[in-house]
Amino acid sequence: MAFIHDDFLLTSEPARRLYHECAEGEPIFDYHTHLSPRDIAEDRKFANLFEIWLEGDHYKWRAMRADGVPEELVTGDADPREKFLAWAKTAPHTLRNPLYHWTHLELKRCFDIDDLLDEKTGPAIWERAQERLTSPELSARGILSKFQVKALCTTDDPTDDLAHHRALAESGCETAVYPAFRPDKALAVDRPEIFVPWMERLMEAADREIHQLDHFLEALRKRHDYFHELGGRLSDHGLECCHADFCGDREAAGIFEKARSGKAVSPGEHDRFASYMMLFFGLLDYEKGWTKQLHLGAIRNCNTRLFESLGADIGCDSIGDRPQARALSEYLARMDHDNALPKMILYNLNPADNYLMAAMAGNFQDGEIPGKVQFGSGWWFLDQKEGMEWQMNALSNNGLLSRFIGMLTDSRSFMSFPRHEYFRRVLCNLIGGEMARGEIPDDYDLAGGMVRNICYANAREYLGLR
C-alpha cells in the first residue's frame, strides 16, 4: 500500500466516513496566506520543482540546515536541481517531523507520485515533475482550480499599490483573491532605519505629506479605505505580545515626532505608541466590519548572522515565552468598552498559551455574531497533527468547536493546499475516534454537519466574503 492512501491518518470507521462523506469534497477558503498576488495575476508557470516547492519555503530550509546542508544549497546560488536533490537527501531524515507528511501528501496530490522521496528517488521524481509542470493545471491559477480554492487572502503592506489585486478583480479569475492589511511597520518607531523609509513610502502611496501624527493617521486611514475598495476585509498583525500601555494623543504625537526625525524611541515609548496605534487600527476594522487577526508569540530573526546576510523569513524565528494574558485582556477590554471591538482571530505560537487564548476568546463574545472572537487554527510551529489536536481540544473545552472557522495555510508555496486535506483528516480522526468510543453521539447529521462547516462554510459566513 502507498504511504499516502485513501484512509491516511483515519484510524476508525467513523473517522473514515466523516472524512470521505463530509470533508473531502468541501472547497477551500484560505483566509491567511503569503502567496504572491503577482504570481496569481500573471498565472505563473513554474519552470521546475524548486520554483514551485522550495522557493521561499523556510520550513524546508530549516530542516536542511539541521541536516548539515551547506547554505549554498539552501538559499544560495546553487543550481535549482542540485538544491532539490539536497532536499531529497534530507527528506528521509524528517521522519516524524510534519514535513515528512506534507512532502508526500503534496507529491501525491500535485504530481500523483507515490514514491518516498530520498536520495535515490530524487532524480526520477525531478524528471517526472518536470513533465507534469507543463500541464495548465499546475500553473498558479491551475493549482487554485485543482484544489477548489474558492477564495484566498494574501498579506500586504499598507504601502502596496495592490496593482495585481486590481488586475485579478478585472480578470475573471475563478478564485477570489483579496488583500489583507498588515501594518506592522507602522509600529516600528523603535527602529528608525525601518520606520523612516517606510513612512516615505506611505506618503507616496497615500499621496500626502506626513509632518505630524494626524497626517500619519489620515494616510493610514486612506490606505485602509483603498484596501476596502479592492475587497479587503481582514487585517493582520504579527506581534511578539499584545500592546496595552495606552497613552493620550499628546504623548503619542511626541513619540511620533521623535521617530519621524530618525531618533530611536525607548522601549516604554515604543510600547505606548504601539498601544495607541493598535486601538486606532482596531477602530478602522470595526468601522468597516473587518476581521482583525493577531498573530502573537514569535521571536523573529534569532540568528543575527544569517539575518544580516540573508534577511528576514529564512527559517530562523522561534517560539517566544512572553506573558500574553494581561495585555491581551486589557486590549480587548478597551475596544469592547469603547464599542469598537471588531471580529477577531487570536493565534498563539506558544502551546502553553492554548487554554489562555481559548478562554480569552470566550470573554468577548457579543451574543450577536457567532464566534465573534476566534481562537485561530494551530499556527506555524503548531501547524501539525499534534498542534492541531491541541488547539481543537482547547477550543472544544472552553468554547464552541462548531463555530470554528478552520484551517489556513499561512504559506508562500502553491503546493501547500493539501495541508487543508491534512487538517481535515486530523479533524475527522479526532471527532470520529470519539464517536467510535461513544464519547459523542453516533449521529452523522450532527457530527458531519459540524465537520462540513469547519472545513468551509463557517469561514465564508464569518468573513463575509464569497
C-alpha positions in Angstrom: 0.0 0.0 0.0 1.2 3.5 -0.8 2.1 5.7 2.1 -0.5 8.3 1.2 -3.7 6.3 0.7 -7.4 7.0 0.9 -7.6 6.4 4.6 -4.3 8.1 5.6 -4.5 9.3 9.3 -8.0 7.9 9.6 -7.9 5.2 12.3 -11.6 4.4 12.9 -14.7 3.7 10.7 -16.5 6.9 11.8 -13.4 8.9 11.0 -13.2 7.4 7.5 -16.9 8.1 6.9 -16.7 11.7 8.2 -13.8 12.4 6.0 -15.0 10.8 2.8 -18.6 11.8 3.1 -18.4 15.2 4.8 -14.9 16.8 4.5 -13.2 15.6 1.4 -15.3 17.4 -1.2 -15.6 20.7 0.6 -14.0 23.7 -1.2 -11.2 25.8 0.3 -11.3 29.3 1.8 -7.7 30.1 2.6 -8.1 33.4 4.6 -4.4 33.8 5.5 -1.6 33.1 3.1 1.7 34.7 2.0 1.2 33.8 -1.7 2.3 36.3 -4.3 -0.6 38.2 -5.9 1.6 38.8 -8.9 2.1 35.1 -9.4 -1.7 34.6 -9.5 -2.4 37.7 -11.6 0.2 36.6 -14.2 -0.8 32.9 -13.8 2.8 32.0 -13.2 4.1 28.8 -14.9 6.8 27.1 -12.7 10.0 26.1 -14.5 10.9 23.3 -12.1 10.2 21.6 -8.8 12.5 24.0 -7.0 10.4 27.0 -8.0 7.1 25.6 -7.1 8.1 23.8 -4.0 11.4 25.0 -2.4 11.5 28.7 -3.3 10.8 30.7 -0.2 9.9 27.6 1.9 11.7 28.4 5.2 10.3 25.2 6.8 12.4 23.1 4.4 15.4 25.4 4.7 15.3 25.0 8.5 15.3 21.2 8.1 18.1 21.2 5.5 20.4 23.3 7.8 19.6 20.9 10.7 20.7 18.0 8.3 24.1 19.7 7.7 23.3 21.0 4.2 25.5 24.0 3.2 23.7 27.3 2.8 24.7 27.4 -0.9 22.2 24.5 -1.4 19.6 26.1 0.8 19.3 29.8 -0.1 22.4 30.2 -2.1 23.2 30.3 -5.8 23.4 26.6 -6.5 21.6 25.1 -9.5 17.8 24.5 -8.8 18.1 20.8 -9.5 21.0 20.5 -7.0 19.0 22.3 -4.4 16.1 19.9 -4.9 18.4 16.9 -4.7 19.8 18.3 -1.4 16.2 18.4 -0.1 15.6 14.9 -1.4 18.6 13.7 0.6 17.2 15.5 3.7 13.6 14.2 3.3 14.1 10.8 5.0 15.7 12.5 8.0 12.4 14.4 8.6 10.6 11.2 9.6 8.2 12.2 12.5 8.5 15.9 11.5 5.3 17.2 9.8 7.4 17.9 6.8 7.5 14.2 6.1 3.7 14.0 5.9 3.4 17.3 4.0 6.1 16.3 1.5 4.5 13.1 0.5 0.9 14.4 0.5 2.0 17.3 -1.8 3.8 14.9 -4.2 0.8 12.7 -4.3 -1.8 15.4 -4.8 0.1 17.7 -7.1 2.1 15.1 -9.2 0.4 11.7 -8.5 3.8 10.5 -7.2 3.7 7.7 -4.6 7.4 7.1 -4.3 9.0 8.0 -1.0 11.4 11.0 -1.6 15.0 10.2 -0.8 18.5 10.5 -2.4 17.8 7.5 -4.7 14.3 8.5 -5.9 15.1 12.2 -6.1 16.4 12.4 -9.7 13.4 10.4 -11.1 10.9 12.4 -9.1 12.5 15.6 -10.5 12.1 14.4 -14.1 8.5 13.2 -13.6 7.6 16.5 -12.0 9.2 18.4 -14.9 6.9 16.6 -17.3 3.8 17.4 -15.2 4.7 21.1 -14.8 4.0 21.7 -18.4 0.3 21.0 -17.7 -2.0 24.0 -17.3 -3.4 22.5 -14.0 0.0 23.2 -12.4 0.2 26.9 -13.2 -0.6 29.3 -10.3 -4.3 29.6 -11.3 -4.5 25.9 -12.4 -3.5 24.8 -8.9 -6.2 27.1 -7.3 -8.8 25.4 -9.6 -7.4 21.9 -9.0 -7.8 22.3 -5.2 -11.2 24.1 -5.4 -9.8 27.2 -3.7 -12.9 29.5 -3.8 -11.2 32.4 -2.1 -7.9 33.3 -0.6 -6.3 36.3 1.1 -2.8 37.5 0.6 -0.8 39.5 3.2 0.0 43.1 2.1 1.7 46.2 3.4 -0.3 49.4 3.5 2.1 50.9 1.0 1.5 48.3 -1.6 -0.3 49.7 -4.7 -2.3 46.4 -5.0 -2.0 46.6 -8.8 -2.1 42.8 -9.0 -5.2 42.6 -6.9 -6.9 45.2 -9.2 -5.8 43.2 -12.2 -7.2 40.0 -10.6 -10.5 41.6 -9.8 -10.9 42.5 -13.5 -9.5 39.2 -14.9 -12.4 36.8 -14.3 -10.1 34.6 -12.1 -12.2 31.7 -10.7 -10.7 32.2 -7.3 -11.5 35.4 -5.4 -8.2 36.9 -4.2 -8.4 39.6 -1.5 -5.7 41.7 0.1 -5.2 41.7 3.8 -3.9 44.8 5.6 -0.6 44.2 7.5 0.7 47.5 9.1 3.4 46.1 11.3 6.0 48.7 10.1 3.7 51.4 11.4 4.7 50.3 14.9 8.4 50.3 14.3 9.2 53.6 16.0 12.0 51.9 17.9 13.8 51.1 14.6 14.2 54.4 12.6 16.1 52.6 9.9 12.8 50.7 9.1 10.3 53.3 10.2 11.6 56.4 8.3 11.9 54.9 4.8 8.6 53.1 5.3 6.9 56.3 6.2 8.2 57.9 3.0 6.7 55.0 1.0 3.4 55.6 2.9 3.5 59.3 1.9 3.9 58.3 -1.7 1.1 55.6 -1.6 -1.3 57.9 0.2 -0.3 60.9 -1.9 0.1 63.2 1.0 2.7 64.8 3.2 3.2 63.5 6.7 4.5 66.1 9.2 2.7 65.1 12.3 0.7 62.3 13.9 -2.7 63.4 12.5 -1.2 63.2 9.0 0.1 59.8 9.7 -3.2 58.5 10.9 -5.0 60.1 7.9 -2.6 58.4 5.5 -3.2 55.0 7.1 -6.9 55.5 7.0 -6.7 56.4 3.3 -4.8 53.2 2.6 -7.2 51.1 4.7 -10.1 52.6 2.6 -8.2 51.6 -0.6 -7.8 48.0 0.6 -11.6 48.0 1.3 -12.3 49.3 -2.2 -10.4 46.3 -3.6 -12.3 43.7 -1.4 -10.1 43.7 1.6 -12.0 42.6 4.7 -9.1 41.4 7.0 -6.2 43.0 8.8 -3.3 41.2 10.3 -0.6 42.0 13.0 2.5 39.9 13.8 3.4 40.8 17.4 5.6 39.2 20.0 3.0 40.2 22.5 -0.1 42.4 22.6 0.4 46.2 23.5 -1.8 47.7 26.2 0.1 50.6 27.8 -2.3 53.2 26.5 -1.4 56.9 26.2 -3.1 60.0 25.0 -2.9 61.9 21.8 -0.3 64.4 23.0 2.2 61.7 24.2 1.6 59.7 21.0 2.3 62.8 18.9 5.5 63.4 20.7 6.7 59.9 20.3 5.8 60.0 16.6 7.8 63.2 16.1 10.8 61.7 17.7 10.7 58.7 15.5 9.9 60.8 12.4 13.1 62.7 13.0 15.1 59.5 12.9 15.7 59.0 16.6 15.1 55.6 18.2 12.5 55.8 21.0 12.8 54.0 24.3 11.1 50.5 24.9 8.5 52.2 27.0 7.7 54.8 24.4 7.5 52.1 21.7 5.0 50.1 23.8 2.8 53.2 24.4 2.9 54.2 20.8 2.1 50.7 19.6 -0.8 50.5 22.1 -2.1 53.8 20.8 -1.8 52.6 17.2 -3.4 49.2 17.8 -6.5 51.0 19.2 -6.6 53.1 16.0 -6.3 50.0 13.8 -9.0 48.3 15.8 -11.3 51.2 15.2 -10.6 51.2 11.4 -11.5 47.5 11.3 -14.6 47.9 13.5 -16.0 50.8 11.4 -15.8 48.7 8.2 -16.9 45.4 9.6 -13.5 43.8 9.1 -11.9 40.9 10.9 -8.6 41.6 12.8 -6.0 38.8 13.1 -3.5 38.9 15.9 -0.5 36.5 15.5 1.1 36.5 18.9 4.3 35.0 20.3 7.0 34.8 17.6 10.6 35.8 18.3 11.9 36.7 14.9 15.4 36.7 13.3 17.1 34.9 16.2 20.2 34.1 14.2 21.7 37.6 13.7 24.5 36.3 11.5 22.1 34.8 9.0 19.7 37.8 9.3 22.4 40.2 8.4 23.5 38.2 5.4 20.1 36.8 4.1 17.4 39.0 5.7 14.1 38.0 7.3 11.8 35.0 6.8 14.6 32.5 6.3 13.8 29.9 9.0 15.4 31.5 12.0 12.4 32.5 14.0 11.2 30.8 17.2 8.5 30.4 19.8 8.5 33.2 22.4 7.6 32.9 26.1 6.3 36.4 26.8 3.3 36.7 29.2 0.2 37.2 27.0 -2.9 37.2 29.2 -2.9 40.6 30.9 -2.1 42.8 28.0 -4.4 40.9 25.6 -7.2 41.1 28.1 -6.7 44.9 28.5 -6.5 45.5 24.8 -9.7 43.6 24.0 -11.5 45.1 27.0 -10.6 48.6 26.0 -12.0 48.2 22.5 -15.1 46.4 23.8 -15.7 49.1 26.4 -15.5 51.7 23.6 -18.0 49.7 21.5 -15.2 49.3 18.9 -14.2 45.7 19.1 -14.0 44.1 15.6 -14.3 40.5 14.8 -11.0 39.0 15.9 -8.9 35.9 15.4 -6.3 35.1 18.0 -3.3 32.9 17.0 -0.7 31.8 19.6 2.7 30.3 18.9 3.4 29.0 22.4 1.4 25.9 23.1 1.4 26.8 26.8 -1.0 29.6 25.8 -3.6 27.4 24.2 -6.0 27.4 27.1 -5.3 31.0 27.8 -6.3 32.0 24.2 -9.4 29.8 24.1 -10.6 31.2 27.5 -9.8 34.8 26.5 -11.8 34.5 23.3 -14.8 33.4 25.3 -14.7 36.6 27.4 -15.5 38.9 24.4 -18.3 37.1 22.5 -21.2 39.6 22.0 -24.3 37.4 21.7 -24.8 38.6 18.1 -22.0 37.3 15.8 -21.4 33.6 16.3 -17.8 33.0 17.3 -17.0 36.8 17.1 -13.7 36.3 18.8 -12.0 33.2 17.4 -9.2 31.0 18.8 -7.4 30.5 15.5 -6.0 27.4 13.9 -2.6 26.0 15.1 0.0 28.4 13.7 3.5 27.9 12.4 5.3 25.5 14.8 1.8 24.3 15.9 0.6 23.7 12.3 0.9 19.9 12.5 -1.1 16.9 13.7 -0.4 17.2 17.4 -0.6 21.0 17.4 -3.9 20.9 15.6 -5.4 18.5 18.1 -4.2 20.6 21.0 -5.8 23.7 19.5 -9.1 21.9 18.8 -9.2 20.3 22.2 -8.6 23.6 24.0 -11.2 25.3 21.9 -13.7 22.4 22.4 -13.2 22.5 26.2 -13.6 26.3 26.5 -15.8 27.3 23.6 -17.7 26.1 20.6 -15.7 24.0 18.1 -18.9 24.1 15.9 -18.2 27.8 15.3 -14.5 27.4 14.4 -13.5 28.9 11.1 -11.0 26.2 10.4 -7.7 25.9 8.6 -5.4 28.2 6.7 -2.1 27.5 5.0 0.0 30.6 6.1 2.2 29.6 3.2 4.3 31.0 0.4 4.0 27.9 -1.7 1.3 27.0 -4.2 1.9 23.3 -3.3 0.6 23.8 0.2 -3.1 23.5 -0.4 -3.0 19.7 0.6 -2.5 21.0 4.1 -6.2 21.6 4.2 -6.7 17.9 3.5 -4.2 17.2 6.2 -6.2 19.3 8.7 -9.5 17.8 7.6 -8.1 14.3 8.2 -6.9 15.3 11.6 -10.3 16.8 12.4 -12.2 13.8 11.2 -10.0 11.4 13.1 -10.4 13.4 16.3 -14.2 13.5 16.0 -14.6 10.0 14.6 -12.5 8.5 17.3 -14.8 10.0 19.9 -17.8 8.6 18.0 -16.2 5.2 17.9 -15.7 5.3 21.7 -19.2 6.5 22.4 -18.0 9.9 23.7 -20.2 11.8 21.3 -23.4 10.5 19.6 -23.2 8.2 16.6 -25.1 10.8 14.6 -23.6 11.7 11.2 -26.0 14.6 10.6 -24.8 16.2 13.9 -21.1 15.5 13.7 -20.9 15.6 9.9 -22.7 18.9 9.7 -20.1 20.4 12.1 -17.2 19.0 10.1 -18.6 20.5 6.9 -19.0 23.9 8.5 -15.5 23.9 9.9 -14.0 22.9 6.6 -15.6 25.8 4.6 -18.9 27.4 5.4 -18.0 28.9 8.8 -15.1 30.9 7.3 -17.2 32.1 4.3 -20.0 33.3 6.6 -17.8 34.7 9.3 -15.6 36.7 6.9 -18.5 37.9 4.7 -16.6 37.1 1.5 -17.7 34.9 -1.3 
